[in-house]
Amino acid sequence: MESFVPFRRGTTPRRIHADLDGLKDDELGRAGFTGRTAHLYRRHDPTRYRSEGPLAPVDVSVDALTPTDRDDPAGEPLLLFSNADCRISLSARTEAPPFYVRNVDGDELHFVHSGTGSFVTEFGTLAYRPGDYVYIPKATTYRQIPDDGGSRVLVVEAVEEFRVPEAGVLGRHFPFDGGLVVIPEAAVVEDDGRDEYEVRLYHSGQHTSIYYPHDPCDAEGWRGDNFPFTFNIDDYDVLTSESVHLPPTVHLFMQATGVYVMNFLPRAAESVPGTERFPWYHRNVDYDEIAFYHGGSVFGIDMPPGLISHAPQGVHHGAPEKARERSRRRFDRDTRVEWKIIAVDTRRRLVPSEAVLAAAAAEPEVEA
């Protein structure tokens, strides 16, 4: 949409997201930080409120959630949030399933929080480790085989296919270097003597089983540009600025229709005096936000690994004021931000599952 002419009224700082002089920077923006924007400079922290009802924010730890695939090889990931465009689930698989999986509803993007293992696919086998994204195209046949100790994996399913955002003015220097993805080598999985091999076709929250008289991963070769791969967040180049905290959309990794996956990763901290180093308060009016805390620290405070935070669109959220004050006190001491956070923004409102709501209600309140 064409922008209106920007105005200033009342007391406002000269620079954006800087030199607040005690005021609280609250952004009311459209189109996920890329559209028309208003900055409201408040006296009080806009996140200090009590909420009731379906749009109440939710914080829950993966430790409080029990997917059925944790204790049962034939179990499945636990649905956390969903809308018409995507489903976000948690897997805690400890053993390989006795069947293959084929998602016929859409693409899958698996983020490995903990554990190692492999995904056996009809394209070949992909090893995984913490920090890996494992991309599985729609209708690809695969089976996850975790190593001893199991794995915790956040799974984002998108109805439309995932794609890499346009690089724009960055050109070949875009943070996601496609030359660093790991692509499987073709390898036939030999039959192990079973009479039948089950493939579960997942669709609309249920599944249909089909049975082959041979292992379905029997391809001796493949070619084309539609294939699974892995990519580790350590290979993602982070964009930085010395004088302004850049918006989340700068860190976009992959996207599908209505679904945007971003990486907030270790980087140099803003260094120009007066610059705010934490994301400003906002209510992202056109998108729901999911933050998955993989680990790391911010200005001497450890991130809570495994915390999943849901901020519905239109509801204020942001770091508490005491964390912002700490970052200002330590401005000359801290030169880096060491967080590792995976974010998923969705155009449609996300509905928390009953399992998430129950776990969140049982947990003490967590300040993110």
Residue pairs with C-beta under 8 A, 6 or more apart in sequence:
1 30
1 31
1 35
1 36
3 35
3 36
4 36
10 41
11 23
11 41
12 39
12 41
13 19
13 20
13 21
13 23
13 41
15 243
15 244
15 274
15 275
16 39
16 244
17 25
17 244
17 245
17 275
17 276
17 280
18 243
18 244
18 272
18 274
18 275
18 276
19 274
20 41
20 276
23 41
23 42
23 43
24 41
24 42
24 43
24 44
24 45
24 46
24 281
24 321
25 39
25 41
25 276
25 280
25 281
26 39
26 40
26 41
26 42
26 46
26 280
26 281
26 282
26 283
26 316
27 33
27 37
27 38
27 39
27 40
27 280
27 281
27 282
27 283
28 37
28 38
28 39
28 40
28 282
28 283
28 285
29 35
29 36
29 37
29 38
29 282
29 284
29 285
30 36
30 37
30 285
30 286
31 286
32 248
32 249
32 260
32 284
32 286
32 287
32 345
33 247
33 248
33 249
33 284
34 247
34 249
35 286
39 280
45 281
45 320
45 321
46 281
46 316
46 318
47 281
47 316
47 317
47 318
47 320
49 316
51 57
51 315
55 312
55 314
55 315
56 312
56 315
57 309
57 310
57 311
57 312
57 315
57 317
58 309
58 310
58 352
58 356
58 357
58 360
59 307
59 308
59 309
59 310
59 360
59 363
59 365
59 366
59 368
60 307
60 308
60 356
60 359
60 360
60 363
61 304
61 306
61 307
61 308
61 359
61 363
61 366
62 90
62 92
62 113
62 152
62 306
62 307
62 308
63 306
64 359
64 360
64 362
64 363
65 78
65 80
65 90
65 92
65 355
65 356
65 359
66 78
66 92
67 75
67 76
67 77
67 78
67 89
67 90
67 91
67 92
67 93
68 75
68 76
68 78
69 75
69 76
69 77
69 91
69 92
69 93
69 94
69 97
70 92
70 93
70 94
70 150
71 94
73 95
73 96
73 97
73 98
74 97
74 98
74 99
75 93
75 97
77 89
77 90
77 91
77 153
77 155
78 89
78 90
78 91
78 92
78 353
78 355
79 87
79 88
79 89
79 205
79 353
79 355
80 88
80 89
80 90
80 308
80 352
80 353
80 355
80 356
81 87
81 88
81 290
81 310
81 350
81 351
81 352
81 353
81 356
82 88
82 350
82 351
82 353
83 258
83 288
83 346
83 348
83 349
83 350
83 351
84 159
84 258
84 348
85 158
85 159
85 160
85 256
85 257
85 258
85 259
85 346
85 347
85 348
86 106
86 156
86 157
86 158
86 159
86 256
86 258
86 259
86 344
86 346
87 155
87 156
87 157
88 154
88 155
88 156
88 157
88 290
88 344
88 350
89 154
89 155
89 157
90 152
90 153
90 154
90 155
90 308
91 110
91 144
91 151
91 152
91 153
91 155
92 150
92 151
92 152
92 153
93 144
93 146
93 150
93 151
93 153
94 146
94 149
94 150
94 151
95 146
95 150
96 143
96 144
96 145
96 146
97 143
97 144
98 198
99 143
99 197
99 198
99 199
99 200
99 209
100 141
100 142
100 143
100 197
100 198
100 199
100 200
100 216
100 217
101 141
101 142
101 143
101 144
101 199
101 200
101 202
102 139
102 140
102 141
102 142
102 199
102 200
102 201
102 202
103 136
103 138
103 139
103 140
103 157
103 201
103 202
103 203
104 138
104 139
104 201
104 202
104 203
105 138
105 157
105 159
105 202
105 203
105 204
106 138
106 157
106 158
106 159
106 160
106 161
106 256
107 135
107 136
107 137
107 138
107 157
107 158
107 160
107 161
107 162
107 256
108 135
108 136
108 155
108 156
108 157
109 133
109 134
109 135
109 136
109 155
109 156
109 157
109 158
109 162
109 254
109 261
110 119
110 128
110 132
110 133
110 134
110 135
110 136
110 153
110 154
110 155
110 156
111 132
111 133
111 134
111 153
111 154
111 155
111 156
111 292
111 294
111 342
112 128
112 129
112 130
112 131
112 132
112 133
112 134
112 151
112 152
112 153
113 130
113 151
113 152
113 153
113 154
113 292
113 294
113 305
113 306
114 130
114 151
114 152
115 130
115 146
115 147
115 149
115 150
115 151
115 152
115 153
116 127
116 128
116 129
116 130
116 146
116 147
116 151
117 127
117 128
117 144
117 145
117 146
117 147
117 151
118 125
118 126
118 127
118 128
118 144
118 145
119 125
119 126
119 128
119 134
119 136
119 142
119 143
119 144
119 145
119 228
120 142
120 143
120 144
120 145
120 189
120 217
121 136
121 140
121 141
121 142
121 143
121 184
121 217
121 228
122 140
122 141
122 142
122 216
122 217
122 218
122 219
123 140
123 184
123 186
123 219
123 222
123 227
123 228
124 184
124 185
124 186
124 187
124 222
125 184
125 185
125 187
126 134
126 182
126 184
126 228
126 229
126 230
127 182
127 230
128 134
128 151
128 230
129 232
130 294
131 232
131 233
131 234
131 294
131 340
132 230
132 231
132 232
132 233
133 230
133 231
133 232
133 233
133 253
133 254
134 153
134 228
134 229
134 230
135 162
135 228
135 229
135 230
135 231
135 254
136 142
136 228
137 161
137 226
137 227
137 228
138 161
140 228
141 199
141 216
141 217
142 228
143 217
144 151
144 153
152 306
154 292
154 308
154 342
156 259
156 261
156 344
158 256
158 257
158 258
158 259
159 256
159 257
160 256
160 257
160 258
160 259
161 256
162 254
162 255
162 256
162 259
162 261
163 254
163 255
163 256
164 174
164 176
164 178
164 254
164 255
165 252
165 254
165 255
167 173
167 174
168 174
173 237
175 236
175 237
175 238
175 239
175 251
175 253
175 263
176 231
176 236
176 253
176 254
177 235
177 237
180 231
180 235
181 229
181 230
181 231
182 229
182 230
182 231
183 227
183 229
184 227
184 228
184 229
186 219
186 220
186 221
186 222
188 217
188 218
188 219
188 220
189 215
189 217
189 218
190 215
191 197
191 214
191 215
192 215
195 213
196 211
196 212
196 213
197 211
197 212
197 213
197 214
197 215
197 216
198 209
198 210
198 211
199 209
199 210
199 211
199 212
199 216
200 207
200 208
200 209
201 207
201 208
201 209
201 210
233 263
233 265
233 294
233 340
233 342
236 253
236 263
236 265
238 251
238 263
238 265
238 266
238 267
239 246
239 250
239 251
240 246
240 267
240 268
240 270
241 270
242 270
242 271
242 272
242 275
243 270
243 272
243 275
244 270
244 275
245 270
245 275
245 276
245 277
245 278
245 279
245 280
248 262
248 264
248 279
248 343
248 345
249 260
249 262
251 262
251 263
251 264
251 265
251 343
252 260
252 261
252 262
253 261
253 262
253 263
254 261
255 261
258 346
258 347
258 348
259 344
259 345
259 346
259 347
260 287
260 344
260 345
260 346
261 342
261 343
261 344
262 342
262 343
262 344
262 345
263 341
263 342
263 343
264 339
264 340
264 341
264 342
264 343
265 339
265 340
265 341
266 296
266 336
266 337
266 338
266 339
266 340
267 336
267 337
268 335
268 336
268 337
269 277
269 334
269 335
269 336
269 337
270 276
270 277
271 335
273 331
276 324
276 327
277 299
277 327
277 331
277 337
278 298
278 318
278 319
278 323
278 324
278 327
279 318
279 319
280 318
281 316
281 317
281 318
282 316
282 317
282 318
283 313
283 314
283 315
283 316
283 317
284 311
284 313
284 314
284 345
285 313
285 314
286 313
286 347
287 313
287 345
287 346
287 347
288 310
288 311
288 312
288 313
288 345
288 346
288 348
288 349
288 350
289 310
289 311
289 313
289 317
289 343
289 344
289 345
290 308
290 309
290 310
290 311
290 343
290 344
290 345
290 346
290 350
291 307
291 308
291 309
291 311
291 341
291 342
291 343
291 368
292 307
292 308
292 309
292 341
292 342
292 343
292 344
293 303
293 304
293 305
293 306
293 307
293 308
293 309
293 339
293 340
293 341
293 368
294 303
294 305
294 340
294 341
294 342
295 303
295 305
295 340
296 302
296 303
296 338
296 339
296 340
296 341
297 303
297 338
297 339
298 323
298 327
298 337
298 338
298 339
299 323
299 326
299 327
299 330
299 334
299 337
300 326
300 330
300 334
301 323
301 326
303 339
303 340
303 341
304 366
304 368
307 366
307 368
308 356
309 368
310 350
310 352
310 356
311 317
312 349
312 350
313 349
319 368
320 367
323 367
327 334
352 360
